Amino acid sequence: MAGRFKRIWKRFREGQWRKSLLGDLVVRLVKEKPLGLIGAIIVLVLLFVGVFADFLAPFGFNKIHLRDTFDPPTIKYLLGTDNMGRDLLSRIVYGARISMYVGLGASVIASFLATVIGLVSGYFGGKIDLVVQRFVDAWMSFPPMFIILAVMAILGPGLIQVIVVLGVLYGIGSSRIVRSAVIGVKENAYVEAARSVGIRKIWILVRHILPNVTAPIIVLFTLVMGASIIAEASISFLGFGIPPPTPSWGGMLSGSGRQFMLTAPWMALWPGLALAIVVFGVNMLGDAVRDILDPRLRGSSGRYGGVVQEDERKKKRFRSLRFALNGNDKNN
């Protein structure tokens, strides 16, 4: 294990991971984006807490201690208890699992939907693109919260309903990002060559178009994750999201947290702080990934910024060497 770790660290220091998109992203995130690295750590902690919530929580999320209602933070209850004597630390830990489910589930659905719509609309163009984009325009003309509340009122509150609604909502609206990337790629020479030899359109989309629009899809995934977590907290705060007693950070802020905010401020403080930290981390990670992968934000270097910078360094060394040789010739 130690030898494997040393080999991985050696590859990281030598920049060998730059050969892949993920390796390039990790290396440049560590070296160039400290806030993005902090965001990545926060996201990893969220995933860890969500997966191992059963082992990390000191009590069950709905275990009631009637003798310990409204207890402030103590050694036994590190974050205090609520009006029913439930441990707030345990409920926040289980609430991280809900946020993980919502963030990852909605991001997967939104990314898949945006990819399919963007690929079809951007590649085929013409009437197909016209019809699809008019539908997207009509969908985006409605306020997002209006769509969420209307659909949740019909389907009823629940975790699956929240994930599906948020995924579809952000997926349709975000399809324009993928469509723009596809339009910029489909006119390249390798796509024209694939068409000329008679390759089927589905294989062109999968093997030639999709790999070259991976970067905006990754950025879309990270941005939708943070938006989904805050949207779930918002609709749970309004009573249309995750039904009690399942702990949701938004629901904890809405019910007893708002009712007893003056007498027991820790009931609203800790869920709100957890929500703010997680959303901050996800947004910082999303911004860092966007800055790394978007060439317009890096002086048109984008993913291959390391290659461009290396070329510039070679040119500078060549100019300095030529200047030194010319100087020696003149002296002679």
DRENKE-612745 format. One line per field, with one value per residue (C-alpha): residue number from 1; chain; x negated, y negated, z. Coordinates in steps of 0.5 Angstrom, whole numbers, plus 2048, in hexadecimal, padded with zeros to 3 digits. Each point is the difference from the previous one (the first is absolute). Example, Ala and Ser with C-alpha at 12.3 -4.5 7.8 and 13.67 -1.06 7.14 Angstrom:
<nodes>
num: c(1; 2)
cadena: c(A; A)
east: c(7E7; 7FE)
north: c(809; 7F9)
up: c(810; 7FE)
</nodes>
This chain:
<nodes>
num: c(1; 2; 3; 4; 5; 6; 7; 8; 9; 10; 11; 12; 13; 14; 15; 16; 17; 18; 19; 20; 21; 22; 23; 24; 25; 26; 27; 28; 29; 30; 31; 32; 33; 34; 35; 36; 37; 38; 39; 40; 41; 42; 43; 44; 45; 46; 47; 48; 49; 50; 51; 52; 53; 54; 55; 56; 57; 58; 59; 60; 61; 62; 63; 64; 65; 66; 67; 68; 69; 70; 71; 72; 73; 74; 75; 76; 77; 78; 79; 80; 81; 82; 83; 84; 85; 86; 87; 88; 89; 90; 91; 92; 93; 94; 95; 96; 97; 98; 99; 100; 101; 102; 103; 104; 105; 106; 107; 108; 109; 110; 111; 112; 113; 114; 115; 116; 117; 118; 119; 120; 121; 122; 123; 124; 125; 126; 127; 128; 129; 130; 131; 132; 133; 134; 135; 136; 137; 138; 139; 140; 141; 142; 143; 144; 145; 146; 147; 148; 149; 150; 151; 152; 153; 154; 155; 156; 157; 158; 159; 160; 161; 162; 163; 164; 165; 166; 167; 168; 169; 170; 171; 172; 173; 174; 175; 176; 177; 178; 179; 180; 181; 182; 183; 184; 185; 186; 187; 188; 189; 190; 191; 192; 193; 194; 195; 196; 197; 198; 199; 200; 201; 202; 203; 204; 205; 206; 207; 208; 209; 210; 211; 212; 213; 214; 215; 216; 217; 218; 219; 220; 221; 222; 223; 224; 225; 226; 227; 228; 229; 230; 231; 232; 233; 234; 235; 236; 237; 238; 239; 240; 241; 242; 243; 244; 245; 246; 247; 248; 249; 250; 251; 252; 253; 254; 255; 256; 257; 258; 259; 260; 261; 262; 263; 264; 265; 266; 267; 268; 269; 270; 271; 272; 273; 274; 275; 276; 277; 278; 279; 280; 281; 282; 283; 284; 285; 286; 287; 288; 289; 290; 291; 292; 293; 294; 295; 296; 297; 298; 299; 300; 301; 302; 303; 304; 305; 306; 307; 308; 309; 310; 311; 312; 313; 314; 315; 316; 317; 318; 319; 320; 321; 322; 323; 324; 325; 326; 327; 328; 329; 330; 331; 332)
cadena: c(A; A; A; A; A; A; A; A; A; A; A; A; A; A; A; A; A; A; A; A; A; A; A; A; A; A; A; A; A; A; A; A; A; A; A; A; A; A; A; A; A; A; A; A; A; A; A; A; A; A; A; A; A; A; A; A; A; A; A; A; A; A; A; A; A; A; A; A; A; A; A; A; A; A; A; A; A; A; A; A; A; A; A; A; A; A; A; A; A; A; A; A; A; A; A; A; A; A; A; A; A; A; A; A; A; A; A; A; A; A; A; A; A; A; A; A; A; A; A; A; A; A; A; A; A; A; A; A; A; A; A; A; A; A; A; A; A; A; A; A; A; A; A; A; A; A; A; A; A; A; A; A; A; A; A; A; A; A; A; A; A; A; A; A; A; A; A; A; A; A; A; A; A; A; A; A; A; A; A; A; A; A; A; A; A; A; A; A; A; A; A; A; A; A; A; A; A; A; A; A; A; A; A; A; A; A; A; A; A; A; A; A; A; A; A; A; A; A; A; A; A; A; A; A; A; A; A; A; A; A; A; A; A; A; A; A; A; A; A; A; A; A; A; A; A; A; A; A; A; A; A; A; A; A; A; A; A; A; A; A; A; A; A; A; A; A; A; A; A; A; A; A; A; A; A; A; A; A; A; A; A; A; A; A; A; A; A; A; A; A; A; A; A; A; A; A; A; A; A; A; A; A; A; A; A; A; A; A; A; A; A; A; A; A; A; A; A; A; A; A; A; A; A; A; A; A; A; A; A; A; A; A)
east: c(800; 7FA; 7FD; 806; 801; 7F9; 801; 806; 7FD; 7FA; 805; 804; 7F9; 7FE; 806; 801; 808; 801; 801; 807; 805; 802; 7F8; 7FF; 806; 7FD; 7F9; 802; 806; 7FA; 7FB; 804; 807; 7FF; 808; 802; 7FC; 803; 807; 7FE; 7FE; 807; 803; 7FC; 802; 807; 800; 7FC; 805; 806; 7FD; 7FE; 806; 802; 7F9; 7FE; 807; 800; 807; 806; 803; 807; 7FE; 803; 7FD; 806; 7FC; 7FB; 804; 7FD; 7F9; 7FB; 7F9; 7FD; 7FB; 806; 804; 7FA; 805; 806; 807; 806; 807; 801; 7FA; 7FD; 7F8; 7FF; 7F9; 803; 806; 7FB; 7FB; 806; 802; 7FA; 802; 806; 7FC; 7FC; 805; 804; 7F9; 7FD; 807; 803; 7F9; 800; 807; 7FE; 7FA; 803; 806; 7FC; 7FB; 805; 804; 7FA; 7FC; 807; 801; 7F9; 7FE; 806; 802; 806; 807; 7FE; 7FC; 805; 806; 7FB; 7FE; 807; 802; 7FA; 802; 807; 7FD; 7FB; 806; 803; 7FD; 7FC; 803; 807; 7FF; 7FD; 806; 805; 7FD; 7FF; 807; 802; 7FB; 800; 7FA; 7FA; 7F9; 801; 805; 7FB; 7FA; 804; 803; 7FA; 7FC; 805; 800; 7F9; 7FF; 804; 7FE; 7F9; 800; 7FE; 7F9; 7FF; 803; 7FB; 7FB; 802; 801; 7F9; 7FD; 805; 7FC; 7F9; 7FC; 801; 807; 801; 7FB; 804; 806; 7FD; 7FE; 807; 800; 807; 802; 801; 7F9; 7FD; 804; 7FE; 7F8; 7FF; 804; 802; 7F8; 7FF; 806; 7FE; 7FD; 806; 804; 7FC; 800; 808; 800; 7FC; 805; 806; 7FE; 800; 806; 804; 7FE; 802; 806; 802; 7FF; 804; 806; 7FF; 801; 806; 803; 800; 7F9; 7FE; 806; 7FE; 7FD; 7FB; 7FB; 7FF; 7FC; 805; 806; 7FC; 7FF; 808; 803; 7FE; 7FA; 803; 806; 7FB; 7FA; 800; 800; 7FC; 7FC; 7FB; 806; 800; 7F8; 7FD; 805; 7FF; 7F8; 800; 804; 7FC; 7F9; 802; 803; 7FA; 7FB; 804; 801; 7F8; 7FF; 804; 7FD; 7F9; 802; 803; 7FA; 7FB; 804; 803; 7FB; 803; 7FE; 7F9; 7FE; 802; 7FC; 805; 7FF; 7F9; 7FE; 7FA; 7FE; 801; 7FC; 7FA; 800; 7FF; 7FB; 7FC; 801; 7FD; 7FA; 7FF; 800; 7FB; 7FB; 800; 7FF; 7FA; 7FD; 801; 7FD; 7FA; 7FF; 800; 7FB; 7FB)
north: c(800; 7FB; 802; 7FF; 7F9; 7FE; 802; 7FC; 7FA; 800; 800; 7FA; 7FC; 802; 7FE; 806; 800; 7FA; 805; 801; 7FB; 802; 800; 7F9; 7FE; 803; 7FD; 7F9; 800; 801; 7FB; 7FB; 7FF; 800; 7FE; 806; 805; 7FE; 801; 807; 801; 7FE; 804; 806; 7FF; 800; 806; 804; 7FD; 802; 807; 802; 7FC; 806; 801; 7F9; 7FE; 801; 801; 801; 7FA; 801; 803; 7FC; 7FE; 7FC; 7FF; 7FC; 7FB; 7F9; 802; 7FC; 803; 804; 806; 805; 7FC; 7FC; 7FC; 800; 803; 7FD; 800; 807; 802; 802; 800; 7FA; 803; 807; 7FC; 7FC; 806; 803; 7FA; 800; 807; 7FD; 7FA; 805; 804; 7FA; 7FC; 807; 802; 7FA; 7FE; 807; 7FF; 7F9; 802; 806; 7FC; 7FA; 804; 804; 7F9; 7FC; 806; 801; 7F8; 7FE; 806; 800; 7F9; 7FE; 801; 805; 7FA; 7FB; 804; 802; 7F9; 7FD; 806; 7FE; 7F8; 802; 804; 7FB; 7FA; 803; 7FE; 807; 7FF; 800; 806; 804; 7FE; 802; 807; 801; 7FE; 805; 806; 7FF; 7FF; 805; 801; 804; 7FA; 7FB; 803; 801; 7F9; 7FD; 804; 7FF; 7F8; 7FF; 805; 7FD; 7F9; 802; 803; 7FA; 800; 807; 7FE; 7FA; 805; 805; 7FA; 7FE; 807; 803; 7FC; 803; 804; 806; 800; 7FE; 806; 805; 7FE; 801; 807; 801; 801; 800; 7FA; 803; 803; 7F9; 7FD; 805; 801; 7F9; 7FB; 802; 801; 7F9; 7FD; 803; 7FA; 7FC; 806; 801; 7F8; 801; 806; 7FC; 7FA; 803; 804; 7FA; 7FD; 806; 800; 7F9; 801; 807; 7FC; 7FA; 805; 804; 7F9; 7FF; 807; 803; 803; 806; 802; 800; 804; 801; 7FB; 7FA; 7FA; 7FC; 803; 800; 7F8; 800; 803; 800; 7FC; 7FA; 801; 800; 7FC; 7FB; 805; 805; 7FD; 806; 804; 7FB; 7FE; 807; 802; 7F9; 800; 808; 7FD; 7FA; 804; 805; 7FC; 7FB; 806; 803; 7F9; 7FF; 807; 7FE; 7F9; 803; 806; 7FB; 7FC; 805; 804; 7F9; 7FE; 7F9; 7FF; 802; 7FC; 805; 806; 804; 807; 800; 7FA; 804; 801; 7F9; 7FE; 805; 7FD; 7F9; 802; 804; 7FA; 7FB; 805; 800; 7F9; 7FF; 805; 7FD; 7F9; 803; 803; 7F9; 7FD; 805; 7FF; 7F8; 801; 804)
up: c(800; 802; 7F9; 7FC; 804; 7FE; 7F9; 800; 803; 7FB; 7FA; 803; 801; 7F9; 7FD; 7FD; 802; 7FB; 7FA; 802; 801; 808; 801; 7FD; 804; 807; 7FF; 7FE; 805; 805; 7FD; 7FE; 804; 807; 801; 7FB; 804; 807; 7FC; 7FE; 807; 802; 7FB; 802; 807; 7FE; 7FC; 806; 805; 7FC; 7FF; 807; 803; 804; 803; 801; 804; 807; 800; 7FC; 7FC; 803; 807; 805; 807; 804; 806; 7FB; 7FC; 7FE; 803; 7FE; 7FD; 805; 800; 7FF; 7FB; 7FC; 7FC; 805; 800; 7FD; 803; 800; 803; 7F9; 7FF; 7FB; 7FE; 7FE; 7FC; 7FD; 7FE; 7FD; 7FD; 7FC; 7FD; 7FE; 7FC; 7FD; 7FD; 7FE; 7FD; 7FD; 7FD; 7FD; 7FD; 7FD; 7FD; 7FE; 7FC; 7FD; 7FD; 7FE; 7FD; 7FC; 7FE; 7FE; 7FC; 7FC; 7FF; 7FF; 7FB; 7FC; 7FF; 7FC; 802; 805; 803; 7FF; 804; 805; 802; 800; 805; 804; 800; 802; 806; 802; 800; 806; 807; 802; 807; 7FD; 7FC; 806; 805; 7FB; 7FE; 807; 802; 7FB; 802; 807; 804; 800; 7FF; 7F9; 7FE; 802; 7FC; 7FA; 7FF; 802; 7FB; 7FA; 802; 7FF; 7FB; 7FB; 801; 800; 7F9; 7FD; 803; 7FD; 7F9; 800; 801; 7FA; 7FB; 801; 7FF; 7FB; 7FA; 802; 7FB; 803; 801; 7F8; 7FF; 804; 7FC; 7F9; 802; 801; 808; 803; 803; 807; 800; 7FE; 806; 805; 7FD; 7FE; 802; 807; 803; 7FD; 804; 807; 803; 800; 802; 806; 802; 7FF; 805; 806; 7FF; 800; 806; 804; 7FD; 802; 807; 801; 7FC; 805; 806; 7FD; 7FE; 807; 804; 7FC; 802; 7F9; 800; 805; 805; 807; 804; 7FB; 802; 7FA; 802; 7FC; 804; 807; 7FF; 7FE; 806; 807; 7FE; 7FE; 805; 806; 7FD; 806; 805; 7FD; 7FB; 7FE; 7FD; 7FA; 801; 7FE; 7FA; 7FD; 801; 7FD; 7FA; 7FF; 801; 7FB; 7FB; 800; 7FF; 7FA; 7FD; 801; 7FD; 7FA; 7FF; 800; 7FB; 7FB; 801; 7FE; 7FB; 7FC; 7FB; 800; 807; 800; 7FA; 7FB; 803; 803; 802; 7FC; 803; 803; 7F9; 7FE; 805; 7FF; 7F9; 802; 805; 7FA; 7FC; 805; 801; 7F9; 7FF; 806; 7FD; 7F9; 804; 804; 7F9; 7FC; 806; 800; 7F8; 801; 805; 7FC)
</nodes>
